[in-house]
Amino acid sequence: MTREEKRKISILGSTGSIGTQALEVIEKLQDKFEIVALSGGSNIDLLKEQARKFKPKYVCIGKPAKEEVDFGNIKVLYGEEGLEQICSDKNNDIILVAVSGKVGLKPTLTAIDSGIDIALANKETLVMAGDIVMQKAKNKGVNIIPVDSEHCAIHQCIKDISQVDKLIITASGGPFLEKTIEDMKNAVPDQALAHPRWNMGKKITIDSATLVNKGLEVIEAHHLFNMDYDDIEVVIHPQSIVHSAIEYKDGSVIAQLGIPSMHIPIQYAITYPKRFEGIKSHSFSFSEIAHLDFSKPDLEKFKGLKLAYDAGKIGGSMPVCFNASNEEAVFAYLRNEIKLYDIYGIISEQMESFNPIQSPSLDDILNIDEEVRIKTREYMKRIATV
């Protein structure tokens, strides 16, 4: 890229953990990027600060405030419609989808329809509608570059997916790796939020504590790389140095290593296929690593991982049920309404009573998502009164 060839980028979710780190990467590479739009949900103050610094064409906030928000000459958009308007602007070369939840799905599809490449940091997009999203991207010739460190690692390792026998996704094990099931059952949110390696938002941190997050990543990997679930293996690796690996048909294993920092996969995704010196460049040293540990996950203790595999293998709309019920349960746990280990039982109950559709439309997916959330909230109210 030359100075005249700045890559035009929009960031959906610029005030969140991934979004703020992405802007740190862009500030380091400011001669290579131009910000088209930023969106920040309800964190107006931080969004204003970002807008002053990066001077986007648009900003998008969750919903109109009681008083009009002044962003000067920058056009203000609102809600999901605003996100879709950003994603329909063909001035964008790439859009970083870093919003959380199902709100990322429709804007991502809009961007793909517009022929804009995606740096994807939103799990729900592929967990809920992976078949639809990946087929549309293929039809439109759009690149979907994963931002998650695990999928980004796999993306960097693969040269020819047809020669790959297995994907190996690593997991730190979270704060309860060395704890007992009883410890998990009695854990308060502050304990579950104390992740030993990664600095993330609250919802994904709880998912990492239960290993549900790793299950969601397995479903994502299935769609991103078109791999059978039986050929996707999860390995516990507490140091978080090996971000993931692949095994080729000849037995060769290729892994991507690096310090546990999201700056690196974010930069890879938004600059792909080029690489530049960035914030965390030259920060890895083999000589400083004492040892690397690997083990199989305990599926009796971390039941959410097995439930995710089950949901993925059933397919159709079952991953929608898995994701929606988990998300509602996590929110309830963060409100101290349920215990951490209740999350597994809630997901299991909703999956057992759910009748999946094998080839759901987008409308089916969105309707099912809402129905499962309602049923999950009703179920949690019932068990709370028992």
C-alpha positions in Angstrom: 0.0 0.0 0.0 1.2 3.5 -0.8 0.1 6.6 0.9 -2.4 7.1 -1.9 -3.7 3.6 -1.5 -5.1 3.7 2.0 -7.4 0.9 2.8 -10.9 2.2 3.7 -12.3 0.5 6.7 -15.4 0.7 9.0 -15.5 -0.7 12.5 -18.8 -2.0 13.8 -18.3 -2.1 17.6 -15.5 0.4 17.8 -16.0 1.0 21.6 -15.7 -2.6 22.6 -12.6 -4.6 23.4 -11.9 -5.7 19.8 -12.9 -2.3 18.4 -10.7 -0.3 20.7 -7.7 -2.6 20.0 -8.4 -2.3 16.3 -8.1 1.4 16.5 -4.8 1.1 18.3 -3.6 -1.0 15.4 -4.8 1.5 12.9 -3.3 4.4 14.8 0.1 2.6 14.5 -0.6 2.1 10.8 -2.4 5.4 10.2 -0.7 5.9 6.8 -2.3 2.7 5.6 -6.0 3.2 6.7 -8.8 5.6 6.3 -11.8 5.2 8.7 -15.2 5.4 6.9 -17.4 4.7 9.8 -17.4 3.8 13.5 -20.2 2.4 15.6 -20.4 2.4 19.4 -23.7 1.2 20.8 -24.4 3.2 23.9 -20.9 4.4 24.8 -21.3 7.8 23.4 -18.5 9.5 25.2 -15.9 7.1 23.9 -17.4 7.1 20.4 -17.1 10.9 20.4 -13.4 10.7 21.4 -12.8 8.1 18.7 -14.6 10.3 16.1 -12.5 13.4 17.0 -9.3 11.4 16.5 -10.1 9.4 13.4 -12.7 11.7 11.7 -15.0 9.1 10.1 -17.6 9.9 7.5 -20.3 8.3 9.7 -20.9 7.2 13.3 -23.6 4.9 14.4 -25.1 4.7 17.9 -27.5 2.1 19.3 -30.6 4.3 19.4 -31.5 8.0 19.4 -30.7 9.7 22.7 -33.2 11.9 24.5 -31.1 14.9 23.4 -29.5 15.1 20.0 -25.8 13.9 20.1 -23.4 16.4 18.5 -20.7 14.9 16.4 -20.0 18.0 14.4 -19.9 17.5 10.7 -20.0 13.7 11.0 -23.3 12.1 10.0 -25.0 10.2 12.8 -26.8 6.9 12.1 -28.8 4.8 14.5 -29.4 1.1 15.3 -29.3 -1.9 13.0 -30.4 0.2 10.0 -27.4 2.5 10.6 -25.1 -0.5 10.6 -26.6 -1.8 7.4 -26.2 1.6 5.8 -22.5 1.6 6.7 -22.2 -1.9 5.3 -23.8 -0.9 2.0 -21.3 1.9 1.4 -19.1 0.6 -1.3 -16.3 3.0 -0.4 -15.4 0.5 2.2 -12.6 -2.0 1.3 -13.1 -4.0 4.4 -15.5 -3.9 7.4 -14.5 -5.2 10.9 -17.5 -6.7 12.5 -16.8 -6.5 16.2 -20.3 -6.0 17.6 -21.5 -8.8 19.9 -24.7 -10.8 19.5 -27.0 -11.3 16.6 -26.9 -7.6 15.7 -23.9 -8.4 13.6 -25.6 -10.9 11.3 -27.7 -8.6 9.0 -24.9 -6.0 8.6 -22.5 -8.7 7.6 -24.8 -10.0 5.0 -25.3 -6.5 3.7 -21.6 -6.0 3.4 -21.2 -9.3 1.5 -24.0 -8.3 -0.9 -22.1 -5.0 -1.4 -18.9 -7.0 -2.3 -17.0 -5.8 0.7 -14.5 -8.0 2.5 -15.2 -8.9 6.1 -12.8 -9.1 9.1 -15.1 -11.2 11.3 -15.0 -10.9 15.1 -18.6 -11.7 15.7 -19.3 -15.4 16.6 -23.0 -15.3 16.2 -22.8 -14.5 12.5 -21.5 -18.0 11.7 -22.9 -19.9 14.6 -26.4 -18.8 13.7 -26.2 -18.6 9.9 -22.9 -20.1 8.8 -24.3 -21.9 5.8 -26.1 -18.8 4.5 -23.2 -16.5 5.2 -20.4 -18.7 3.7 -22.4 -19.5 0.6 -23.2 -15.8 0.0 -19.6 -14.9 0.4 -18.5 -17.6 -2.1 -21.1 -16.4 -4.6 -20.0 -12.7 -4.2 -16.3 -13.5 -4.2 -15.9 -11.8 -0.7 -13.1 -12.7 1.7 -14.1 -13.5 5.3 -11.0 -13.2 7.4 -11.4 -14.4 11.0 -10.3 -12.2 13.8 -10.5 -14.8 16.7 -6.9 -15.8 17.5 -7.7 -19.5 16.9 -9.3 -19.1 13.5 -6.8 -16.5 12.5 -4.0 -19.0 13.4 -5.7 -21.7 11.2 -6.2 -19.3 8.4 -2.4 -18.5 8.4 -1.5 -22.2 8.5 -3.7 -23.4 5.6 -2.4 -23.3 2.1 -4.6 -26.0 0.6 -7.6 -27.0 2.7 -8.1 -30.2 0.6 -4.8 -31.5 2.0 -5.8 -30.9 5.6 -6.9 -33.8 7.8 -7.6 -32.1 11.1 -8.0 -28.7 12.7 -6.5 -28.4 16.2 -8.0 -25.5 18.2 -6.3 -24.6 21.5 -8.0 -23.4 24.6 -6.4 -21.8 27.7 -8.8 -23.6 30.0 -9.8 -20.3 31.6 -9.8 -19.6 35.4 -11.3 -22.9 36.4 -8.8 -25.2 34.7 -7.2 -26.4 38.0 -10.4 -26.0 40.0 -13.0 -28.6 40.9 -16.6 -28.9 39.7 -17.7 -27.7 43.1 -15.5 -24.7 42.8 -17.2 -23.9 39.5 -20.6 -24.4 40.9 -20.0 -21.9 43.7 -18.0 -19.4 41.6 -19.2 -15.8 41.7 -19.0 -13.6 38.6 -15.8 -11.9 39.7 -14.1 -15.3 39.9 -15.4 -16.3 36.4 -14.3 -13.0 34.9 -10.7 -13.4 36.1 -9.3 -14.8 32.9 -5.6 -15.7 33.3 -4.6 -14.8 29.7 -7.0 -12.7 27.8 -8.6 -9.3 28.3 -12.1 -9.5 26.8 -15.7 -8.4 27.3 -17.8 -9.9 30.1 -19.9 -12.2 28.0 -17.1 -13.8 26.1 -15.0 -14.1 29.3 -17.8 -16.1 31.0 -18.1 -18.2 27.9 -14.3 -18.8 28.2 -14.7 -19.9 31.8 -17.3 -22.5 30.9 -15.5 -23.4 27.6 -18.8 -22.7 25.8 -16.7 -20.1 23.9 -14.5 -22.9 22.6 -17.6 -24.8 21.5 -18.8 -21.7 19.6 -15.3 -21.6 17.9 -15.7 -25.2 16.9 -18.9 -24.4 15.1 -17.3 -21.3 13.5 -14.3 -23.4 12.3 -16.7 -25.9 10.7 -18.2 -23.1 8.6 -15.0 -21.1 7.9 -13.0 -24.1 6.8 -15.6 -26.5 5.7 -14.4 -29.2 8.1 -16.3 -32.1 9.6 -16.9 -31.8 13.3 -15.1 -35.1 13.8 -12.0 -33.5 12.3 -11.9 -30.5 14.7 -10.1 -31.2 17.9 -9.9 -29.0 21.0 -6.7 -29.1 23.1 -6.1 -27.4 26.4 -3.0 -25.2 26.3 -2.8 -22.9 29.3 0.1 -20.8 28.1 -1.9 -19.6 25.1 1.3 -19.4 23.0 0.2 -21.9 20.3 -3.0 -20.3 19.0 -4.1 -23.3 16.9 -2.7 -25.8 14.4 -3.6 -28.0 11.5 -2.6 -31.5 10.6 -2.0 -32.4 6.9 -2.7 -35.7 5.4 0.9 -36.7 5.5 1.1 -36.2 9.3 2.8 -32.9 9.2 1.5 -30.5 11.9 1.8 -26.7 11.3 1.0 -24.3 14.2 0.9 -20.5 14.6 2.5 -19.2 17.7 2.6 -15.8 19.4 2.1 -14.0 22.6 -1.6 -13.8 23.8 -2.5 -10.4 22.3 -5.5 -9.6 20.1 -3.6 -6.8 18.3 -1.8 -9.4 16.2 -4.8 -11.3 14.8 -6.7 -8.0 14.4 -3.9 -6.6 12.3 -3.6 -9.7 10.3 -7.3 -9.6 9.4 -7.5 -6.0 8.4 -4.2 -5.9 6.4 -4.6 -9.3 4.8 -2.9 -10.5 2.6 -0.1 -8.0 3.4 1.8 -7.8 6.7 3.4 -4.8 8.4 5.4 -4.1 11.5 2.8 -3.5 14.2 2.2 -2.8 17.9 3.3 -6.3 19.0 6.0 -7.1 16.4 9.2 -8.7 17.6 7.6 -9.5 20.9 7.9 -13.3 20.9 10.9 -15.2 22.2 11.3 -19.0 22.1 14.1 -18.7 24.7 11.8 -17.1 27.2 9.2 -19.9 27.1 9.9 -22.3 29.9 7.6 -25.0 28.6 4.3 -25.6 26.7 1.6 -27.9 28.2 -1.2 -29.6 26.3 -4.0 -31.9 27.5 -7.5 -33.1 26.5 -10.5 -31.1 27.8 -12.5 -32.6 30.6 -15.9 -32.9 29.0 -17.5 -33.9 32.3 -16.4 -30.7 33.9 -16.8 -28.4 30.9 -20.1 -29.8 29.6 -20.7 -26.8 27.4 -18.0 -27.9 24.9 -19.7 -31.3 24.3 -23.1 -29.6 24.0 -21.6 -27.4 21.3 -20.3 -30.4 19.4 -23.8 -32.0 19.7 -25.5 -28.8 18.4 -23.1 -28.5 15.5 -23.5 -32.2 14.5 -27.3 -32.0 14.6 -26.9 -28.9 12.5 -29.7 -26.8 11.0 -31.1 -24.4 13.5 -29.8 -26.3 16.6 -26.7 -24.1 16.9 -29.1 -21.1 17.0 -30.8 -22.7 20.0 -27.4 -23.5 21.7 -26.2 -19.9 21.2 -29.4 -18.1 22.3 -30.0 -20.2 25.4 -26.3 -19.8 26.5 -26.4 -16.1 26.0 -29.5 -15.6 28.0 -28.1 -17.8 30.8 -24.8 -15.9 30.8 -26.7 -12.6 31.2 -28.6 -14.1 34.1 -25.4 -15.3 35.7 -23.9 -11.9 35.5 -27.0 -10.5 37.2 -26.4 -13.1 40.0 -29.7 -14.8 39.2 -28.3 -18.3 38.6 -25.1 -20.2 39.4 -22.4 -20.7 36.8 -22.9 -24.4 36.5 -26.6 -23.8 35.9 -25.7 -22.5 32.4 -25.0 -26.1 31.2 -28.3 -27.4 32.5 -30.2 -24.5 30.9 -28.6 -25.0 27.5 -29.2 -28.8 27.7 -32.9 -28.3 28.6 -33.5 -26.0 25.7 -31.7 -28.2 23.2 -33.6 -31.3 24.4 -37.0 -29.6 23.9 -36.1 -28.0 20.6 -37.2 -29.3 17.2 -34.5 -28.0 14.7 -35.1 -27.0 11.1 -32.5 -28.5 8.8 -32.3 -25.7 6.2 -33.6 -22.5 7.9 -34.0 -19.3 6.1 -32.6 -16.0 7.6 -36.1 -15.1 8.8 -36.4 -18.6 10.4 -33.1 -18.1 12.2 -34.0 -14.7 13.6 -37.4 -15.9 14.7 -36.0 -19.1 16.3 -33.4 -17.0 18.1 -36.0 -14.8 19.6 -38.3 -17.8 20.5 -35.5 -19.6 22.3 -34.5 -16.5 24.2 -38.1 -16.1 25.5 -38.4 -19.8 26.4 -35.0 -19.7 28.1 -36.0 -16.7 30.2 -39.3 -18.4 31.1 -37.5 -21.6 32.1 -35.0 -19.7 34.3 -37.9 -18.0 36.1 -39.5 -21.4 36.8 -36.4 -23.0 38.2 -35.7 -19.9 40.3 -39.0 -20.4 42.1 -38.5 -24.1 42.8 
